[in-house]
Amino acid sequence: MNARSRRTPDKEVMNISRRAMLGASAALLGSIPLAACTTGDEAVKPRTRKIESIGLMVQDMSNPFFAAMAKGARQAAASLNANLNVQDARLDLAEQYSQIDSFVLQGIDLVIISAIDSEGIAPALRKARNHGMIVIGVDSAAQGADATAMTNAVEAGEKSAEYLFKQMGGKGKILIVDGTPLQTIRDRVKGCKNVLAKYPGIKVAGHQSSNNDRASSLTVTTDMLTSARDVTGIWAMNDPSALGAVLAVEQAGLQDRIIVTGIDGSPEGVAELKRKNTPFIGFATQNPAEMVRQGVKAAQGIIEGHPPKSPKILIPSKLYTRETINTYPGW
C-alpha cells in the first residue's frame, strides 16, 4: 500500500497516511486544514437517504484490531452493495481531518470512524454531518457522531482484572500497563480499578503507559520490573501490550511467578494463550467487526426514522482463558 488511493476489485480503496504522529494537541490543531472548520453560516445539506458509499476511518491499520474492523466493513459494504473507502490515520488527528475533507468531496454517505481524539475530532464530524453524511463512531467515543458502537470497556477491564486477581489468590502486587489517553482505554483502566477496590490484598507496584503496541509495552514493563521484581500479576489494557509484557517477563526470567491478562481477543492473543508455559492466562474480548455491523445497523435506522434508543451502543465483553480458548470464535 502507498500514500495514494487505489481501486481494487471489491471496490475498496486503501489510502494509507505516511505522516508522522504529531506531538502535542496545539501542534495538531495548528496543522488542521482550515476547510475542516465549519462555521455557523455553512449551509446544512439534507441527510443521505440511502447508503451507497461508506468511509471507514481507523486509527492505525498496523494494529490487528483495525484490520479486523476493516474486514467487517468489507462484509457490511458488500451486503449493501456499497462502495467502501478505508482510510488509515496512523494515529494522526490532522490526517483524520484531511480524510473528512476528502469524504466531503467524494460525497460519502456514511462515515464510520475510530477517532484518535474524541473531542478534537468534533469540528470535522460537524462538517461531515452538515454535508448530509451520517457519522458513526466505533471503538471509542467521537464527539459529534450520530451514534457510537463500542465494547463495554469498563466491563472488559473488570473481567480481565477479576480473573487475574482470582488467579493470584486475591493477594500480591501487580503492574498496570496503560495506553494512550483515549476514552475507551480510560474506561478499561476504570474497570480494573473498580475490581481493585474489592481486593484490598492486591497492591499496584507500577503503572505506566504504552503506545498500545507490543514494543512500547516491552519497554515500559521491563522498566517497571527493574524496581518491582516481586510482582505476581500484570494487567494490560490490550492484547499487544499484554504480549509485550509477556516478553518482558520472560526476558527477566520471571515467567514461573508472574501471570498476565489482556483485552481484545486478537489472533495473536489467541496464539499466545495456546502456547505452552506462557505467562498469558486470559483476555476479555472485543469484537471490531461487530462494532461496524452495529454501526451500519444504527445508520440504517437513522435513515428509516428510528435511530438507536441510546447514542452509545455497548457490545458485551466475554472472558476467555486457557481452559475455554477452544470455544472462542475469534475475529
C-alpha positions, -999 to +999 in steps of 0.1 A: +000+000+000+012+035-008+001+070+000-022+073-030-057+058-032-061+028-054-092+009-066-095-029-060-119-054-075-140-054-043-145-017-046-124-009-015-099+020-016-070+019+008-052+052+013-025+049+040-010+081+055+027+082+059+025+113+081+043+111+114+023+113+147+022+149+159+035+156+194+011+180+211-025+190+208-017+226+200+005+215+171-022+192+159-048+220+159-024+243+142-020+218+113-057+210+108-069+221+074-090+253+075-115+236+053-123+212+081-135+240+104-172+247+098-189+279+107-225+286+118-232+301+084-224+269+065-254+256+047-267+223+060-274+197+033-302+171+036-293+138+052-285+109+029-315+086+022-295+056+010-261+041+019-243+037-014-208+046-001-191+040+032-159+057+045-141+038+073-115+058+093-093+037+115-066+049+139-037+025+129-040-003+104-008-019+118-029-030+148-047-063+140-078-049+158-083-023+130-075-049+103-104-069+117-126-038+117-118-033+080-127-069+073-161-063+090-166-031+069-159-050+037-186-075+047-211-048+056-205-028+024-209-060+003-243-067+020-255-032+010-238-033-025-220-001-013-186+012-022-160+012+007-132+036+012-108+027+041-085+054+055-057+048+079-048+079+100-016+064+115-025+080+149-026+115+133-055+137+142-047+161+114-049+132+090-084+124+101-094+160+094-080+157+059-098+124+054-131+141+063-124+168+037-118+141+011-150+123+021-169+156+017-156+160-019-165+124-027-200+127-013-196+097+010-230+087+026-218+070+058-187+078+078-176+052+104-147+065+125-125+053+152-115+087+165-079+094+176-091+123+198-127+120+209-131+158+214-106+171+189-124+155+160-157+172+167-154+201+142-146+177+114-176+155+122-198+185+124-187+194+089-195+159+077-230+159+092-236+194+077-229+179+043-256+153+048-234+124+060-243+100+087-214+097+112-210+066+134-182+063+159-167+028+166-144+016+194-141+050+210-163+080+216-164+106+188-180+139+198-205+150+172-213+115+158-249+104+154-241+072+175-212+052+187-208+014+187-182+002+211-172-025+236-184-021+271-149-011+280-155-009+318-169-044+317-139-057+297-115-041+322-134-056+351-135-091+337-098-092+328-088-079+363-112-101+382-097-132+366-062-120+372-068-113+408-085-146+415-056-165+399-033-145+422-053-158+452-066-123+460-032-110+471+001-098+458+015-069+437+006-060+402+017-038+373-007-019+352+003-014+315-019+015+304-022+031+270-028+063+251-053+087+266-084+075+246-117+073+265-121+036+257-087+029+273-096+051+303-127+030+307-108-003+307-085+011+334-115+023+353-128-013+352-096-026+366-096-001+394-133-010+402-122-045+408-091-034+427-114-018+453-128-052+461-094-068+466-075-050+495-048-076+493-038-066+457-014-036+456-003-017+425+035-016+423+038+002+390+015+019+364+029+031+331+015+037+296+025+020+264+016+033+229-009+004+227+017-018+210+040-047+218+073-029+215+064+000+238+049-023+263+081-044+264+100-012+272+077+001+300+071-033+316+109-040+316+114-006+333+088-014+359+101-048+366+136-034+374+122-018+406+093-042+413+105-078+408+082-091+435+051-086+415+030-116+406+005-102+381+003-078+352-029-062+339-026-049+303-052-028+286-050-046+252-035-077+237-005-061+221+005-046+254-001-079+272+022-097+247+049-071+252+045-076+290+048-114+285+081-109+266+094-086+293+085-112+320+103-140+300+134-119+294+135-112+331+132-149+338+101-144+359+076-165+338+071-190+366+060-164+390+041-137+370+008-140+352-006-116+326-041-108+313-052-086+283-081-072+264-090-078+228-091-115+217-068-108+187-054-137+166-020-130+182-036-132+217-053-165+208-020-180+196-002-168+228-029-182+250-024-216+233+014-215+237+028-239+262+040-224+295+031-188+286+025-164+314-005-151+295-036-166+311-066-149+295-083-119+278-116-101+278-129-098+243-136-070+219-154-076+185-143-050+160-163-064+131-194-064+153-188-027+161-190-020+123-221-041+119-239-024+147-228+010+134-242+002+099-274-010+115-277+022+135-272+043+104-299+024+085-322+030+114-314+067+113-323+068+076-356+050+083-365+073+111-359+050+141-325+058+155-310+037+183-326+042+217-292+053+231-265+070+211-240+047+228-243+011+217-224-011+241-212-045+230-207-070+258-172-084+266-165-121+274-136-137+292-116-165+276-089-184+294-066-214+287-094-237+296-120-221+273-100-207+244-110-235+221-146-223+222-137-188+211-149-179+176-122-153+171-123-122+148 
